[in-house]
Amino acid sequence: MTKPVNCIIVDDEALAREVLENHLDKIESIHVIASCKNALEAF
């Protein structure tokens, strides 16, 4: 098994972040470590 890729979701729409996170959670090789509403929050 390969090491999962860490991922940060950045989008200004809460629904878009939620949908992306739900889809990415189904992929074993991707690990969502944060979900942010803007670049400053992601930084």
PQR file of N, CA, C, O and H, with PARSE charges and radii, in Angstrom:
ATOM      1  N   MET A   1       0.850  -1.190   0.000 -0.4000 1.5000
ATOM      2  CA  MET A   1       0.000   0.000   0.000 -0.0000 2.0000
ATOM      3  C   MET A   1       0.893   1.250   0.000  0.5500 1.7000
ATOM      4  O   MET A   1       1.894   1.308   0.714 -0.5500 1.4000
ATOM      5  N   THR A   2       0.522   2.225  -0.794 -0.4000 1.5000
ATOM      6  CA  THR A   2       1.297   3.460  -0.865 -0.0000 2.0000
ATOM      7  C   THR A   2       0.862   4.422   0.229  0.5500 1.7000
ATOM      8  O   THR A   2      -0.242   4.335   0.767 -0.5500 1.4000
ATOM      9  H   THR A   2      -0.291   2.178  -1.374  0.4000 1.0000
ATOM     10  N   LYS A   3       1.751   5.323   0.530 -0.4000 1.5000
ATOM     11  CA  LYS A   3       1.468   6.345   1.534 -0.0000 2.0000
ATOM     12  C   LYS A   3       0.417   7.314   0.973  0.5500 1.7000
ATOM     13  O   LYS A   3       0.537   7.737  -0.177 -0.5500 1.4000
ATOM     14  H   LYS A   3       2.648   5.393   0.093  0.4000 1.0000
ATOM     15  N   PRO A   4      -0.611   7.676   1.759 -0.5600 1.5000
ATOM     16  CA  PRO A   4      -1.644   8.581   1.249  0.2800 2.0000
ATOM     17  C   PRO A   4      -1.104   9.992   0.990  0.5500 1.7000
ATOM     18  O   PRO A   4      -0.171  10.448   1.651 -0.5500 1.4000
ATOM     19  N   VAL A   5      -1.706  10.659   0.028 -0.4000 1.5000
ATOM     20  CA  VAL A   5      -1.370  12.038  -0.297 -0.0000 2.0000
ATOM     21  C   VAL A   5      -2.207  12.940   0.597  0.5500 1.7000
ATOM     22  O   VAL A   5      -3.429  12.801   0.653 -0.5500 1.4000
ATOM     23  H   VAL A   5      -2.464  10.288  -0.508  0.4000 1.0000
ATOM     24  N   ASN A   6      -1.553  13.868   1.299 -0.4000 1.5000
ATOM     25  CA  ASN A   6      -2.280  14.833   2.114 -0.0000 2.0000
ATOM     26  C   ASN A   6      -2.836  15.925   1.217  0.5500 1.7000
ATOM     27  O   ASN A   6      -2.177  16.368   0.276 -0.5500 1.4000
ATOM     28  H   ASN A   6      -0.560  13.981   1.253  0.4000 1.0000
ATOM     29  N   CYS A   7      -4.048  16.353   1.515 -0.4000 1.5000
ATOM     30  CA  CYS A   7      -4.765  17.286   0.655 -0.0000 2.0000
ATOM     31  C   CYS A   7      -5.431  18.362   1.510  0.5500 1.7000
ATOM     32  O   CYS A   7      -5.950  18.081   2.590 -0.5500 1.4000
ATOM     33  H   CYS A   7      -4.584  15.993   2.279  0.4000 1.0000
ATOM     34  N   ILE A   8      -5.409  19.596   1.009 -0.4000 1.5000
ATOM     35  CA  ILE A   8      -6.143  20.701   1.630 -0.0000 2.0000
ATOM     36  C   ILE A   8      -7.167  21.205   0.619  0.5500 1.7000
ATOM     37  O   ILE A   8      -6.824  21.510  -0.523 -0.5500 1.4000
ATOM     38  H   ILE A   8      -4.987  19.824   0.132  0.4000 1.0000
ATOM     39  N   ILE A   9      -8.406  21.289   1.040 -0.4000 1.5000
ATOM     40  CA  ILE A   9      -9.473  21.824   0.186 -0.0000 2.0000
ATOM     41  C   ILE A   9      -9.607  23.312   0.488  0.5500 1.7000
ATOM     42  O   ILE A   9      -9.726  23.712   1.646 -0.5500 1.4000
ATOM     43  H   ILE A   9      -8.685  21.041   1.968  0.4000 1.0000
ATOM     44  N   VAL A  10      -9.587  24.132  -0.575 -0.4000 1.5000
ATOM     45  CA  VAL A  10      -9.761  25.578  -0.417 -0.0000 2.0000
ATOM     46  C   VAL A  10     -10.828  26.027  -1.398  0.5500 1.7000
ATOM     47  O   VAL A  10     -10.649  25.936  -2.612 -0.5500 1.4000
ATOM     48  H   VAL A  10      -9.491  23.807  -1.515  0.4000 1.0000
ATOM     49  N   ASP A  11     -11.947  26.515  -0.860 -0.4000 1.5000
ATOM     50  CA  ASP A  11     -13.048  27.007  -1.689 -0.0000 2.0000
ATOM     51  C   ASP A  11     -13.902  27.935  -0.841  0.5500 1.7000
ATOM     52  O   ASP A  11     -14.080  27.705   0.355 -0.5500 1.4000
ATOM     53  H   ASP A  11     -12.093  26.589   0.126  0.4000 1.0000
ATOM     54  N   ASP A  12     -14.426  28.978  -1.458 -0.4000 1.5000
ATOM     55  CA  ASP A  12     -15.219  29.943  -0.699 -0.0000 2.0000
ATOM     56  C   ASP A  12     -16.658  29.480  -0.468  0.5500 1.7000
ATOM     57  O   ASP A  12     -17.391  30.111   0.294 -0.5500 1.4000
ATOM     58  H   ASP A  12     -14.281  29.165  -2.429  0.4000 1.0000
ATOM     59  N   GLU A  13     -17.068  28.402  -1.107 -0.4000 1.5000
ATOM     60  CA  GLU A  13     -18.429  27.901  -0.933 -0.0000 2.0000
ATOM     61  C   GLU A  13     -18.419  26.666  -0.033  0.5500 1.7000
ATOM     62  O   GLU A  13     -17.760  25.671  -0.335 -0.5500 1.4000
ATOM     63  H   GLU A  13     -16.472  27.889  -1.726  0.4000 1.0000
ATOM     64  N   ALA A  14     -19.146  26.743   1.060 -0.4000 1.5000
ATOM     65  CA  ALA A  14     -19.181  25.646   2.034 -0.0000 2.0000
ATOM     66  C   ALA A  14     -19.696  24.351   1.412  0.5500 1.7000
ATOM     67  O   ALA A  14     -19.168  23.275   1.693 -0.5500 1.4000
ATOM     68  H   ALA A  14     -19.681  27.551   1.305  0.4000 1.0000
ATOM     69  N   LEU A  15     -20.713  24.448   0.579 -0.4000 1.5000
ATOM     70  CA  LEU A  15     -21.278  23.249  -0.040 -0.0000 2.0000
ATOM     71  C   LEU A  15     -20.249  22.578  -0.956  0.5500 1.7000
ATOM     72  O   LEU A  15     -20.147  21.351  -0.972 -0.5500 1.4000
ATOM     73  H   LEU A  15     -21.142  25.322   0.351  0.4000 1.0000
ATOM     74  N   ALA A  16     -19.501  23.355  -1.702 -0.4000 1.5000
ATOM     75  CA  ALA A  16     -18.465  22.803  -2.585 -0.0000 2.0000
ATOM     76  C   ALA A  16     -17.393  22.085  -1.763  0.5500 1.7000
ATOM     77  O   ALA A  16     -16.942  21.002  -2.136 -0.5500 1.4000
ATOM     78  H   ALA A  16     -19.584  24.351  -1.688  0.4000 1.0000
ATOM     79  N   ARG A  17     -16.990  22.686  -0.655 -0.4000 1.5000
ATOM     80  CA  ARG A  17     -15.996  22.039   0.216 -0.0000 2.0000
ATOM     81  C   ARG A  17     -16.527  20.712   0.743  0.5500 1.7000
ATOM     82  O   ARG A  17     -15.806  19.714   0.778 -0.5500 1.4000
ATOM     83  H   ARG A  17     -17.356  23.566  -0.352  0.4000 1.0000
ATOM     84  N   GLU A  18     -17.775  20.708   1.147 -0.4000 1.5000
ATOM     85  CA  GLU A  18     -18.384  19.498   1.687 -0.0000 2.0000
ATOM     86  C   GLU A  18     -18.461  18.390   0.635  0.5500 1.7000
ATOM     87  O   GLU A  18     -18.141  17.235   0.918 -0.5500 1.4000
ATOM     88  H   GLU A  18     -18.360  21.518   1.118  0.4000 1.0000
ATOM     89  N   VAL A  19     -18.884  18.741  -0.568 -0.4000 1.5000
ATOM     90  CA  VAL A  19     -18.985  17.753  -1.652 -0.0000 2.0000
ATOM     91  C   VAL A  19     -17.603  17.190  -1.983  0.5500 1.7000
ATOM     92  O   VAL A  19     -17.441  15.977  -2.113 -0.5500 1.4000
ATOM     93  H   VAL A  19     -19.144  19.679  -0.799  0.4000 1.0000
ATOM     94  N   LEU A  20     -16.610  18.068  -2.120 -0.4000 1.5000
ATOM     95  CA  LEU A  20     -15.251  17.618  -2.410 -0.0000 2.0000
ATOM     96  C   LEU A  20     -14.729  16.687  -1.325  0.5500 1.7000
ATOM     97  O   LEU A  20     -14.148  15.643  -1.620 -0.5500 1.4000
ATOM     98  H   LEU A  20     -16.742  19.053  -2.015  0.4000 1.0000
ATOM     99  N   GLU A  21     -14.937  17.062  -0.089 -0.4000 1.5000
ATOM    100  CA  GLU A  21     -14.451  16.238   1.013 -0.0000 2.0000
ATOM    101  C   GLU A  21     -15.128  14.876   1.021  0.5500 1.7000
ATOM    102  O   GLU A  21     -14.471  13.862   1.255 -0.5500 1.4000
ATOM    103  H   GLU A  21     -15.409  17.910   0.151  0.4000 1.0000
ATOM    104  N   ASN A  22     -16.432  14.839   0.770 -0.4000 1.5000
ATOM    105  CA  ASN A  22     -17.152  13.562   0.735 -0.0000 2.0000
ATOM    106  C   ASN A  22     -16.618  12.657  -0.368  0.5500 1.7000
ATOM    107  O   ASN A  22     -16.462  11.453  -0.162 -0.5500 1.4000
ATOM    108  H   ASN A  22     -16.966  15.662   0.580  0.4000 1.0000
ATOM    109  N   HIS A  23     -16.337  13.227  -1.538 -0.4000 1.5000
ATOM    110  CA  HIS A  23     -15.807  12.425  -2.644 -0.0000 2.0000
ATOM    111  C   HIS A  23     -14.377  11.970  -2.360  0.5500 1.7000
ATOM    112  O   HIS A  23     -14.031  10.815  -2.609 -0.5500 1.4000
ATOM    113  H   HIS A  23     -16.463  14.204  -1.706  0.4000 1.0000
ATOM    114  N   LEU A  24     -13.558  12.863  -1.846 -0.4000 1.5000
ATOM    115  CA  LEU A  24     -12.159  12.514  -1.585 -0.0000 2.0000
ATOM    116  C   LEU A  24     -12.018  11.502  -0.456  0.5500 1.7000
ATOM    117  O   LEU A  24     -11.067  10.721  -0.447 -0.5500 1.4000
ATOM    118  H   LEU A  24     -13.840  13.801  -1.643  0.4000 1.0000
ATOM    119  N   ASP A  25     -12.944  11.502   0.490 -0.4000 1.5000
ATOM    120  CA  ASP A  25     -12.906  10.527   1.587 -0.0000 2.0000
ATOM    121  C   ASP A  25     -13.074   9.095   1.090  0.5500 1.7000
ATOM    122  O   ASP A  25     -12.698   8.151   1.785 -0.5500 1.4000
ATOM    123  H   ASP A  25     -13.716  12.137   0.482  0.4000 1.0000
ATOM    124  N   LYS A  26     -13.626   8.928  -0.089 -0.4000 1.5000
ATOM    125  CA  LYS A  26     -13.834   7.595  -0.656 -0.0000 2.0000
ATOM    126  C   LYS A  26     -12.589   7.054  -1.347  0.5500 1.7000
ATOM    127  O   LYS A  26     -12.556   5.887  -1.736 -0.5500 1.4000
ATOM    128  H   LYS A  26     -13.930   9.695  -0.654  0.4000 1.0000
ATOM    129  N   ILE A  27     -11.564   7.890  -1.503 -0.4000 1.5000
ATOM    130  CA  ILE A  27     -10.331   7.486  -2.165 -0.0000 2.0000
ATOM    131  C   ILE A  27      -9.276   7.221  -1.094  0.5500 1.7000
ATOM    132  O   ILE A  27      -8.850   8.137  -0.391 -0.5500 1.4000
ATOM    133  H   ILE A  27     -11.591   8.838  -1.187  0.4000 1.0000
ATOM    134  N   GLU A  28      -8.862   5.971  -0.978 -0.4000 1.5000
ATOM    135  CA  GLU A  28      -7.943   5.575   0.089 -0.0000 2.0000
ATOM    136  C   GLU A  28      -6.594   6.283   0.020  0.5500 1.7000
ATOM    137  O   GLU A  28      -5.957   6.499   1.051 -0.5500 1.4000
ATOM    138  H   GLU A  28      -9.208   5.227  -1.549  0.4000 1.0000
ATOM    139  N   SER A  29      -6.156   6.644  -1.173 -0.4000 1.5000
ATOM    140  CA  SER A  29      -4.818   7.222  -1.334 -0.0000 2.0000
ATOM    141  C   SER A  29      -4.787   8.730  -1.080  0.5500 1.7000
ATOM    142  O   SER A  29      -3.734   9.352  -1.218 -0.5500 1.4000
ATOM    143  H   SER A  29      -6.673   6.469  -2.010  0.4000 1.0000
ATOM    144  N   ILE A  30      -5.927   9.328  -0.710 -0.4000 1.5000
ATOM    145  CA  ILE A  30      -5.988  10.767  -0.427 -0.0000 2.0000
ATOM    146  C   ILE A  30      -6.483  10.985   0.998  0.5500 1.7000
ATOM    147  O   ILE A  30      -7.483  10.398   1.412 -0.5500 1.4000
ATOM    148  H   ILE A  30      -6.783   8.823  -0.597  0.4000 1.0000
ATOM    149  N   HIS A  31      -5.782  11.826   1.741 -0.4000 1.5000
ATOM    150  CA  HIS A  31      -6.148  12.150   3.118 -0.0000 2.0000
ATOM    151  C   HIS A  31      -6.378  13.660   3.216  0.5500 1.7000
ATOM    152  O   HIS A  31      -5.434  14.440   3.088 -0.5500 1.4000
ATOM    153  H   HIS A  31      -4.970  12.302   1.405  0.4000 1.0000
ATOM    154  N   VAL A  32      -7.613  14.071   3.441 -0.4000 1.5000
ATOM    155  CA  VAL A  32      -7.950  15.492   3.584 -0.0000 2.0000
ATOM    156  C   VAL A  32      -7.559  15.926   4.990  0.5500 1.7000
ATOM    157  O   VAL A  32      -8.109  15.437   5.977 -0.5500 1.4000
ATOM    158  H   VAL A  32      -8.379  13.438   3.546  0.4000 1.0000
ATOM    159  N   ILE A  33      -6.612  16.843   5.072 -0.4000 1.5000
ATOM    160  CA  ILE A  33      -6.133  17.286   6.379 -0.0000 2.0000
ATOM    161  C   ILE A  33      -6.781  18.593   6.820  0.5500 1.7000
ATOM    162  O   ILE A  33      -6.751  18.937   8.001 -0.5500 1.4000
ATOM    163  H   ILE A  33      -6.165  17.241   4.270  0.4000 1.0000
ATOM    164  N   ALA A  34      -7.371  19.326   5.865 -0.4000 1.5000
ATOM    165  CA  ALA A  34      -8.033  20.591   6.209 -0.0000 2.0000
ATOM    166  C   ALA A  34      -8.989  20.991   5.117  0.5500 1.7000
ATOM    167  O   ALA A  34      -8.836  20.609   3.957 -0.5500 1.4000
ATOM    168  H   ALA A  34      -7.395  19.046   4.905  0.4000 1.0000
ATOM    169  N   SER A  35      -9.987  21.774   5.510 -0.4000 1.5000
ATOM    170  CA  SER A  35     -10.949  22.351   4.580 -0.0000 2.0000
ATOM    171  C   SER A  35     -11.082  23.829   4.942  0.5500 1.7000
ATOM    172  O   SER A  35     -11.548  24.174   6.028 -0.5500 1.4000
ATOM    173  H   SER A  35     -10.112  22.084   6.452  0.4000 1.0000
ATOM    174  N   CYS A  36     -10.670  24.692   4.023 -0.4000 1.5000
ATOM    175  CA  CYS A  36     -10.563  26.126   4.314 -0.0000 2.0000
ATOM    176  C   CYS A  36     -11.429  26.943   3.365  0.5500 1.7000
ATOM    177  O   CYS A  36     -11.665  26.554   2.221 -0.5500 1.4000
ATOM    178  H   CYS A  36     -10.291  24.412   3.141  0.4000 1.0000
ATOM    179  N   LYS A  37     -11.902  28.098   3.870 -0.4000 1.5000
ATOM    180  CA  LYS A  37     -12.771  28.951   3.045 -0.0000 2.0000
ATOM    181  C   LYS A  37     -12.028  29.993   2.221  0.5500 1.7000
ATOM    182  O   LYS A  37     -12.622  30.636   1.356 -0.5500 1.4000
ATOM    183  H   LYS A  37     -11.710  28.414   4.799  0.4000 1.0000
ATOM    184  N   ASN A  38     -10.726  30.169   2.482 -0.4000 1.5000
ATOM    185  CA  ASN A  38      -9.936  31.110   1.677 -0.0000 2.0000
ATOM    186  C   ASN A  38      -8.453  30.798   1.831  0.5500 1.7000
ATOM    187  O   ASN A  38      -8.063  29.965   2.650 -0.5500 1.4000
ATOM    188  H   ASN A  38     -10.243  29.647   3.184  0.4000 1.0000
ATOM    189  N   ALA A  39      -7.632  31.476   1.033 -0.4000 1.5000
ATOM    190  CA  ALA A  39      -6.195  31.197   1.029 -0.0000 2.0000
ATOM    191  C   ALA A  39      -5.537  31.587   2.351  0.5500 1.7000
ATOM    192  O   ALA A  39      -4.609  30.915   2.800 -0.5500 1.4000
ATOM    193  H   ALA A  39      -7.949  32.153   0.368  0.4000 1.0000
ATOM    194  N   LEU A  40      -5.998  32.646   2.966 -0.4000 1.5000
ATOM    195  CA  LEU A  40      -5.411  33.052   4.254 -0.0000 2.0000
ATOM    196  C   LEU A  40      -5.642  31.985   5.311  0.5500 1.7000
ATOM    197  O   LEU A  40      -4.747  31.673   6.097 -0.5500 1.4000
ATOM    198  H   LEU A  40      -6.752  33.193   2.601  0.4000 1.0000
ATOM    199  N   GLU A  41      -6.827  31.436   5.325 -0.4000 1.5000
ATOM    200  CA  GLU A  41      -7.133  30.381   6.289 -0.0000 2.0000
ATOM    201  C   GLU A  41      -6.291  29.127   5.994  0.5500 1.7000
ATOM    202  O   GLU A  41      -5.840  28.446   6.915 -0.5500 1.4000
ATOM    203  H   GLU A  41      -7.554  31.689   4.686  0.4000 1.0000
ATOM    204  N   ALA A  42      -6.089  28.838   4.729 -0.4000 1.5000
ATOM    205  CA  ALA A  42      -5.285  27.673   4.345 -0.0000 2.0000
ATOM    206  C   ALA A  42      -3.828  27.859   4.736  0.5500 1.7000
ATOM    207  O   ALA A  42      -3.152  26.903   5.117 -0.5500 1.4000
ATOM    208  H   ALA A  42      -6.455  29.392   3.981  0.4000 1.0000
ATOM    209  N   PHE A  43      -3.347  29.095   4.639 -0.4000 1.5000
ATOM    210  CA  PHE A  43      -1.958  29.394   4.965 -0.0000 2.0000
ATOM    211  C   PHE A  43      -1.685  29.150   6.420  0.5500 1.7000
ATOM    212  O   PHE A  43      -0.561  29.350   6.879 -0.5500 1.4000
ATOM    213  H   PHE A  43      -3.896  29.872   4.330  0.4000 1.0000
TER
END
